[in-house]
Amino acid sequence: ERKRLIDKIPEQLPLISRYCERIGIYQKDAIYYLTDSTDIERYEFMRLLSESDFSEGELLSIVSRFSADLALYLKPFVFDSSNTKLSEADSDLRTKLTDYFKEYKIQKLTNRIHPDFLSAVNTYAISRPYNKLQPRSSIISHMNRDGMELFFFDALGVEYLAYIIAKCEMYGIMTELAIGHCELPSITVKNKEFDQFFSDSIYHKIDELDEMKHHSQVFNYEKCPYPTHLFQELEVIDSELRRIHSLLIQGTLKKALVVADHGASRLAVLYGHENEPPIPLSEPGEHSGRCCQIADNPNLENTAYEDGFAVLANYDRFKGGRRANVEVHGGATLEEVLVPVMVLSKKPDKINICFVDSVIILIPREIPKLTIYSNIPLSNPRLRVNGEFIDGTLVGDKKHAVFELPKIKRKGEYTAEVFDGQKNMAVTLTFSARKNTHENNLL
């Protein structure tokens, strides 16, 4: 109620400041009295998250009350067989990546690094599992790029994918997604091979995210250690998605290819300000010490050596590079190296996809089934339920598809995202599972 009132009146900074002082009496519970309508309250929200302890359940509840956008950002993004191509032997990496970025986002928001997560970062710094994914260059070179325009987001990591996909669904934008890895070091000059495929007339470069991380006049770790920049990051992304949506609706754009050169790490900044001294090499570190141009491989356990650069794969930094103040890249952590390649297109105006019956009856020893109807052709209908894909079988008039759901064994409410092959149709359906019960007449 207070948020609705605040949004209707001119901003009164002195009154907002007094309000934030008064709710301080509630200690960490003051966080429940804040809205995301003003910068002062956003600051207080981040301060309380950083300085207080909340369980994960409490955190998700608090965020969902405070900001719809932050809640979308925190949604787990599922790395699956559709968006992350891996060999069968490496398929368990998808679950590890899903867990990694879920924890990364929580720690970025709460401004802390958990010991178990840091241990995982150091383990991945040695094994460097990103090499098992496709290179971004391979993904783009094999695409049918006819009718596409490039939207190059500098420093758009995979951490934002849950937010992007949710926003696309809201705006009626269909998405096709592939996740790959960039080249090392994770700096722009080494990651622009996709330029060759696009002329200036169909090339759009979005610099705001990268500029915010490197040259912000507002966000500075030395003056404010809290991740208040996250709000602006999401605003930049949303603004560009709205622009793409407008171009798609107007018909001036057929398809948008969203590509990132590299990601970035907030936790490397946090670690660099609070922990170990930098690592000395014979040459000075670059990009806030995340990499170092050097003739010979220094043979450090947590360091990759690529293209004449020593590249740190954990949260250390090389001596000679000044500490970053917002976010940093150039290294080889998963958040710096994993990058999305997305094709965005307009959802058909009169699309109608629904369940023929949204209730399934659970009968012992029988596999429950669902049937969907689509008024547009689907060549490879799929549902994603609980993060797993289920392939459908087209039947009859080719407008219906049947899905078997052997893992649905408990009654409850479920959601299903509709895909056609790798294309997210921007349709989410709900269904319920019920027990097979009957009534006995006791009269």
C-alpha positions as CSV (number, residue, x, y, z in Angstrom):
1,E,0.0,0.0,0.0
2,R,2.8,2.4,0.9
3,K,4.5,1.7,-2.4
4,R,1.4,2.5,-4.4
5,L,1.1,5.8,-2.5
6,I,4.8,6.7,-3.0
7,D,4.6,6.0,-6.7
8,K,1.8,8.6,-7.0
9,I,3.5,11.6,-5.3
10,P,6.7,13.6,-6.1
11,E,9.8,12.2,-4.5
12,Q,10.4,13.8,-1.0
13,L,14.0,12.9,-0.1
14,P,14.0,14.4,3.4
15,L,10.8,12.6,4.3
16,I,12.2,9.3,2.9
17,S,15.4,9.7,4.9
18,R,13.4,10.4,8.1
19,Y,11.3,7.3,7.4
20,C,14.4,5.1,7.0
21,E,15.8,6.4,10.2
22,R,12.6,5.7,12.1
23,I,12.2,2.1,10.9
24,G,15.7,1.4,12.2
25,I,14.0,0.6,15.5
26,Y,13.0,-2.8,14.0
27,Q,16.7,-3.7,13.4
28,K,16.9,-6.3,10.5
29,D,13.1,-6.5,10.3
30,A,13.2,-2.9,9.0
31,I,13.8,-4.6,5.6
32,Y,10.1,-5.5,5.5
33,Y,9.1,-1.8,5.6
34,L,11.1,-0.8,2.5
35,T,10.1,-0.4,-1.2
36,D,12.2,-0.1,-4.3
37,S,10.6,3.2,-5.3
38,T,13.5,5.4,-4.1
39,D,17.3,5.2,-4.2
40,I,17.5,5.8,-0.4
41,E,15.3,2.8,0.3
42,R,17.2,0.7,-2.3
43,Y,20.4,1.6,-0.4
44,E,18.9,0.6,2.9
45,F,17.7,-2.6,1.5
46,M,21.1,-3.6,0.2
47,R,22.7,-2.5,3.5
48,L,20.4,-4.6,5.6
49,L,20.9,-7.7,3.3
50,S,24.6,-7.2,3.6
51,E,24.7,-6.7,7.4
52,S,22.0,-9.2,8.5
53,D,21.5,-12.9,8.3
54,F,18.5,-14.3,6.6
55,S,17.8,-17.9,5.6
56,E,17.4,-18.6,1.9
57,G,13.6,-18.9,2.4
58,E,13.5,-15.6,4.2
59,L,15.6,-14.0,1.5
60,L,13.4,-15.1,-1.3
61,S,10.3,-14.0,0.5
62,I,11.8,-10.6,1.3
63,V,13.0,-10.0,-2.3
64,S,9.6,-11.0,-3.7
65,R,7.9,-8.4,-1.5
66,F,10.5,-5.7,-2.3
67,S,11.1,-5.9,-6.0
68,A,9.6,-7.9,-8.8
69,D,12.7,-7.5,-10.9
70,L,15.1,-8.7,-8.2
71,A,12.8,-11.7,-7.7
72,L,13.1,-12.5,-11.4
73,Y,16.9,-12.1,-11.2
74,L,17.1,-14.6,-8.3
75,K,15.0,-17.2,-10.1
76,P,17.2,-20.3,-10.8
77,F,18.3,-20.6,-14.4
78,V,18.3,-24.3,-15.4
79,F,21.2,-25.4,-17.6
80,D,19.6,-28.2,-19.6
81,S,20.1,-30.4,-22.7
82,S,18.5,-27.8,-24.9
83,N,20.6,-24.7,-24.0
84,T,23.9,-26.4,-22.9
85,K,25.4,-28.9,-25.3
86,L,27.7,-31.4,-23.6
87,S,28.8,-35.0,-24.1
88,E,26.8,-37.6,-22.3
89,A,29.8,-38.3,-20.0
90,D,29.8,-34.6,-18.9
91,S,26.0,-34.2,-18.6
92,D,26.2,-33.8,-14.8
93,L,28.0,-30.5,-15.3
94,R,24.6,-28.9,-16.2
95,T,23.3,-29.5,-12.6
96,K,26.6,-28.1,-11.2
97,L,26.3,-25.0,-13.3
98,T,22.7,-24.5,-12.3
99,D,23.7,-24.7,-8.6
100,Y,26.7,-22.5,-9.1
101,F,24.9,-19.6,-10.6
102,K,22.0,-19.9,-8.2
103,E,24.5,-19.5,-5.3
104,Y,26.5,-16.8,-7.2
105,K,23.4,-14.6,-7.5
106,I,22.4,-14.9,-3.9
107,Q,25.9,-14.0,-2.8
108,K,26.1,-11.1,-5.2
109,L,22.9,-9.8,-3.7
110,T,23.8,-10.3,-0.1
111,N,27.4,-9.1,-0.5
112,R,29.2,-12.1,0.9
113,I,31.1,-15.2,-0.2
114,H,30.2,-18.5,1.4
115,P,33.2,-20.8,2.2
116,D,31.7,-23.7,0.4
117,F,31.2,-21.6,-2.7
118,L,34.8,-20.3,-2.6
119,S,36.0,-23.9,-2.3
120,A,34.0,-24.7,-5.5
121,V,35.5,-21.7,-7.3
122,N,39.0,-22.9,-6.4
123,T,38.2,-26.4,-7.6
124,Y,36.9,-25.2,-10.9
125,A,39.9,-22.9,-11.3
126,I,42.0,-26.1,-11.6
127,S,39.6,-28.3,-13.7
128,R,38.2,-25.4,-15.7
129,P,35.0,-27.2,-16.9
130,Y,34.0,-24.4,-19.2
131,N,36.2,-26.0,-21.8
132,K,33.6,-28.7,-22.1
133,L,31.0,-26.3,-23.5
134,Q,30.8,-25.0,-27.1
135,P,32.9,-22.0,-28.0
136,R,30.7,-19.0,-28.8
137,S,32.3,-18.7,-32.2
138,S,31.2,-22.2,-33.1
139,I,27.6,-21.6,-32.1
140,I,27.3,-18.4,-34.2
141,S,29.2,-19.7,-37.2
142,H,26.7,-22.6,-37.5
143,M,23.6,-20.5,-37.2
144,N,21.2,-19.5,-40.0
145,R,21.7,-15.7,-39.7
146,D,19.3,-14.7,-42.5
147,G,17.2,-11.8,-41.4
148,M,19.0,-11.3,-38.1
149,E,20.4,-8.1,-36.6
150,L,23.1,-8.3,-33.9
151,F,22.6,-6.8,-30.5
152,F,26.0,-7.0,-28.8
153,F,25.7,-6.6,-25.0
154,D,29.2,-5.9,-23.6
155,A,29.6,-7.8,-20.3
156,L,26.2,-9.7,-20.3
157,G,26.9,-12.9,-18.3
158,V,24.6,-15.9,-17.9
159,E,23.6,-14.7,-14.4
160,Y,20.9,-12.5,-16.1
161,L,19.3,-15.3,-18.1
162,A,16.4,-16.1,-15.8
163,Y,15.6,-12.4,-15.7
164,I,15.8,-12.1,-19.5
165,I,13.7,-15.1,-20.3
166,A,11.0,-14.0,-17.8
167,K,10.9,-10.6,-19.3
168,C,10.7,-12.0,-22.8
169,E,7.8,-14.1,-21.8
170,M,6.1,-11.0,-20.4
171,Y,6.6,-9.1,-23.7
172,G,5.6,-12.0,-25.9
173,I,9.1,-12.6,-27.3
174,M,10.1,-16.1,-28.2
175,T,13.7,-17.1,-27.3
176,E,16.2,-19.7,-28.6
177,L,19.2,-20.0,-26.4
178,A,22.6,-21.6,-26.5
179,I,25.3,-21.2,-23.9
180,G,29.0,-21.3,-24.7
181,H,32.3,-20.0,-23.5
182,C,34.3,-17.0,-24.6
183,E,38.0,-16.8,-25.4
184,L,40.6,-16.1,-22.8
185,P,41.4,-13.6,-21.5
186,S,37.7,-12.6,-21.0
187,I,38.2,-9.1,-22.4
188,T,36.4,-7.4,-25.3
189,V,39.3,-7.1,-27.6
190,K,39.8,-10.9,-27.6
191,N,36.1,-11.7,-28.0
192,K,34.7,-9.9,-31.1
193,E,35.0,-12.7,-33.7
194,F,31.2,-12.4,-34.4
195,D,31.7,-8.9,-35.9
196,Q,32.7,-10.5,-39.2
197,F,29.2,-11.8,-39.8
198,F,27.3,-8.5,-39.5
199,S,27.5,-5.2,-41.3
200,D,27.2,-1.8,-39.6
201,S,23.5,-1.5,-40.7
202,I,22.4,-4.5,-38.6
203,Y,24.8,-4.1,-35.7
204,H,23.8,-2.6,-32.4
205,K,26.3,-2.3,-29.5
206,I,25.1,-1.9,-25.9
207,D,27.9,-0.6,-23.7
208,E,26.0,0.5,-20.6
209,L,26.6,-2.6,-18.6
210,D,30.4,-2.6,-19.2
211,E,30.6,1.2,-18.7
212,M,28.8,0.8,-15.3
213,K,31.3,-1.8,-14.2
214,H,34.4,0.1,-15.1
215,H,33.7,3.9,-15.3
216,S,30.7,4.5,-13.0
217,Q,30.6,7.9,-11.4
218,V,28.0,6.7,-9.0
219,F,28.9,3.2,-7.8
220,N,32.2,2.8,-6.0
221,Y,33.2,0.0,-3.6
222,E,35.4,2.2,-1.5
223,K,32.6,4.6,-0.8
224,C,29.7,2.1,-0.8
225,P,30.4,-1.6,-0.6
226,Y,26.8,-2.7,-1.2
227,P,25.7,-4.0,-4.7
228,T,23.3,-1.1,-5.4
229,H,24.4,-1.2,-9.0
230,L,22.3,-4.4,-9.5
231,F,19.1,-2.3,-9.9
232,Q,20.6,-0.3,-12.7
233,E,22.0,-3.4,-14.4
234,L,18.5,-4.9,-14.6
235,E,17.1,-1.5,-15.8
236,V,19.6,-1.4,-18.7
237,I,18.7,-5.0,-19.8
238,D,15.0,-4.4,-19.5
239,S,15.2,-1.1,-21.5
240,E,17.0,-3.0,-24.4
241,L,14.5,-5.8,-24.3
242,R,11.7,-3.3,-24.6
243,R,13.5,-1.7,-27.6
244,I,13.9,-5.1,-29.3
245,H,10.2,-5.8,-28.6
246,S,9.2,-2.5,-30.1
247,L,11.2,-3.2,-33.3
248,L,9.7,-6.7,-33.6
249,I,6.2,-5.3,-33.2
250,Q,6.8,-2.6,-35.8
251,G,8.1,-5.2,-38.2
252,T,11.4,-3.3,-38.7
253,L,13.2,-6.3,-37.1
254,K,12.6,-9.9,-37.9
255,K,15.0,-11.5,-35.4
256,A,17.5,-10.2,-32.8
257,L,20.7,-12.1,-32.1
258,V,21.7,-11.2,-28.6
259,V,25.4,-11.9,-28.0
260,A,27.8,-11.2,-25.2
261,D,31.6,-10.9,-25.4
262,H,32.2,-12.0,-21.8
263,G,30.5,-11.9,-18.3
264,A,31.8,-10.3,-15.2
265,S,32.4,-11.1,-11.5
266,R,31.2,-9.2,-8.5
267,L,32.5,-11.7,-6.1
268,A,36.1,-11.3,-7.4
269,V,35.8,-7.6,-6.5
270,L,34.4,-8.5,-3.0
271,Y,37.2,-11.0,-2.4
272,G,39.9,-8.7,-3.7
273,H,39.0,-5.9,-1.3
274,E,38.9,-8.2,1.7
275,N,41.4,-10.9,1.3
276,E,44.8,-11.9,0.1
277,P,47.5,-9.6,-1.4
278,P,47.9,-9.8,-5.2
279,I,50.2,-12.3,-6.9
280,P,53.5,-10.8,-8.2
281,L,54.7,-11.7,-11.7
282,S,57.5,-10.2,-13.8
283,E,54.9,-8.2,-15.7
284,P,52.1,-6.0,-14.2
285,G,48.6,-7.3,-14.1
286,E,45.9,-6.0,-16.3
287,H,42.1,-5.5,-16.1
288,S,42.2,-5.1,-12.3
289,G,44.7,-7.9,-12.0
290,R,42.5,-10.6,-13.6
291,C,45.1,-11.4,-16.3
292,C,48.7,-10.6,-17.2
293,Q,50.4,-10.4,-20.6
294,I,53.6,-12.5,-20.1
295,A,55.9,-14.4,-22.5
296,D,56.1,-17.6,-20.5
297,N,53.5,-19.7,-18.7
298,P,53.9,-19.1,-15.0
299,N,52.5,-22.6,-14.3
300,L,50.3,-21.5,-11.4
301,E,47.7,-24.0,-10.4
302,N,44.7,-21.7,-10.6
303,T,45.8,-19.9,-13.8
304,A,45.2,-20.7,-17.4
305,Y,47.7,-19.6,-20.1
306,E,46.1,-18.5,-23.4
307,D,47.3,-16.3,-26.2
308,G,50.3,-14.9,-24.3
309,F,48.2,-14.2,-21.2
310,A,48.2,-15.7,-17.7
311,V,44.5,-15.7,-16.7
312,L,43.3,-16.3,-13.2
313,A,40.5,-18.8,-12.8
314,N,39.8,-18.1,-9.2
315,Y,39.2,-14.8,-7.2
316,D,42.9,-13.8,-6.8
317,R,44.5,-11.0,-8.7
318,F,47.9,-10.2,-10.2
319,K,49.9,-7.4,-8.7
320,G,50.0,-4.2,-10.8
321,G,46.3,-4.0,-11.6
322,R,44.3,-1.6,-9.4
323,R,41.4,-3.1,-7.5
324,A,38.0,-3.0,-9.3
325,N,35.2,-1.1,-7.7
326,V,32.0,-2.5,-9.2
327,E,32.6,-5.7,-11.2
328,V,35.5,-7.1,-13.1
329,H,36.4,-9.4,-16.0
330,G,39.5,-10.7,-17.8
331,G,39.8,-13.8,-15.7
332,A,38.4,-17.4,-16.1
333,T,35.8,-17.9,-13.5
334,L,32.6,-19.3,-14.7
335,E,30.7,-16.0,-14.4
336,E,33.4,-14.3,-16.5
337,V,33.7,-17.0,-19.2
338,L,30.2,-18.4,-19.8
339,V,28.2,-16.4,-22.3
340,P,24.7,-16.6,-23.9
341,V,23.8,-16.6,-27.5
342,M,20.1,-15.8,-27.9
343,V,17.7,-15.4,-30.8
344,L,14.7,-13.3,-30.0
345,S,11.6,-13.2,-32.3
346,K,8.1,-12.0,-32.1
347,K,5.5,-14.4,-30.8
348,P,2.7,-14.9,-33.4
349,D,-0.3,-12.6,-32.8
350,K,-3.0,-15.3,-32.5
351,I,-1.1,-18.2,-31.0
352,N,-3.2,-20.5,-28.8
353,I,-1.4,-23.3,-26.9
354,C,-3.3,-25.0,-24.1
355,F,-3.9,-28.3,-22.4
356,V,-6.8,-30.3,-23.6
357,D,-7.3,-31.2,-19.9
358,S,-5.1,-29.6,-17.3
359,V,-5.9,-32.2,-14.7
360,I,-4.1,-35.6,-14.6
361,I,-5.3,-38.5,-12.5
362,L,-2.6,-40.4,-10.7
363,I,-3.4,-44.1,-11.1
364,P,-1.0,-46.8,-9.7
365,R,1.3,-48.4,-12.3
366,E,0.0,-46.1,-15.0
367,I,2.2,-43.3,-16.6
368,P,0.2,-40.0,-16.4
369,K,-0.2,-38.2,-19.7
370,L,-1.0,-34.7,-20.9
371,T,-2.2,-33.5,-24.3
372,I,-1.6,-30.0,-25.6
373,Y,-3.4,-28.2,-28.5
374,S,-1.6,-25.6,-30.6
375,N,-3.3,-23.6,-33.4
376,I,0.1,-23.1,-35.0
377,P,2.4,-25.9,-36.3
378,L,4.9,-27.3,-33.9
379,S,7.6,-29.5,-35.4
380,N,9.2,-30.8,-32.2
381,P,6.8,-30.1,-29.2
382,R,8.5,-30.2,-25.8
383,L,7.5,-29.3,-22.2
384,R,9.9,-28.3,-19.5
385,V,8.6,-29.4,-16.1
386,N,10.7,-29.1,-12.9
387,G,13.7,-28.2,-15.0
388,E,13.5,-31.3,-17.2
389,F,12.5,-31.6,-20.8
390,I,9.8,-34.0,-22.0
391,D,9.3,-34.7,-25.7
392,G,5.8,-34.9,-27.1
393,T,4.4,-37.1,-29.8
394,L,2.3,-35.4,-32.5
395,V,-1.0,-37.1,-33.1
396,G,-4.0,-37.0,-35.4
397,D,-4.3,-33.5,-37.0
398,K,-0.8,-32.6,-36.0
399,K,-2.2,-29.8,-33.8
400,H,-2.2,-32.1,-30.8
401,A,0.8,-33.6,-28.9
402,V,0.8,-36.2,-26.1
403,F,3.3,-36.1,-23.3
404,E,4.1,-38.9,-20.9
405,L,5.1,-37.7,-17.4
406,P,6.5,-40.7,-15.5
407,K,8.2,-38.5,-12.8
408,I,4.9,-36.9,-11.7
409,K,3.9,-39.1,-8.8
410,R,2.6,-36.7,-6.3
411,K,-0.6,-34.6,-6.3
412,G,-0.1,-30.9,-6.6
413,E,0.1,-28.0,-8.9
414,Y,2.8,-27.8,-11.6
415,T,4.0,-25.4,-14.3
416,A,5.2,-26.4,-17.8
417,E,7.1,-24.2,-20.3
418,V,6.3,-24.9,-23.9
419,F,9.1,-25.3,-26.4
420,D,9.3,-26.1,-30.1
421,G,12.7,-27.8,-30.3
422,Q,15.1,-25.2,-28.7
423,K,12.7,-22.3,-29.2
424,N,10.9,-21.1,-26.0
425,M,7.4,-20.3,-27.2
426,A,6.9,-17.8,-24.4
427,V,4.0,-19.8,-23.1
428,T,3.8,-21.2,-19.6
429,L,0.9,-23.5,-18.7
430,T,-0.3,-24.9,-15.3
431,F,-1.7,-28.3,-14.6
432,S,-2.6,-30.3,-11.5
433,A,-2.1,-33.9,-10.5
434,R,-4.8,-35.6,-8.3
435,K,-5.1,-39.0,-6.7
436,N,-7.5,-41.5,-8.2
437,T,-10.1,-41.5,-5.4
438,H,-13.8,-42.5,-5.2
439,E,-16.6,-42.1,-2.7
440,N,-18.2,-45.0,-0.7
441,N,-21.9,-44.7,0.2
442,L,-22.0,-45.8,3.8
443,L,-25.8,-45.6,4.1
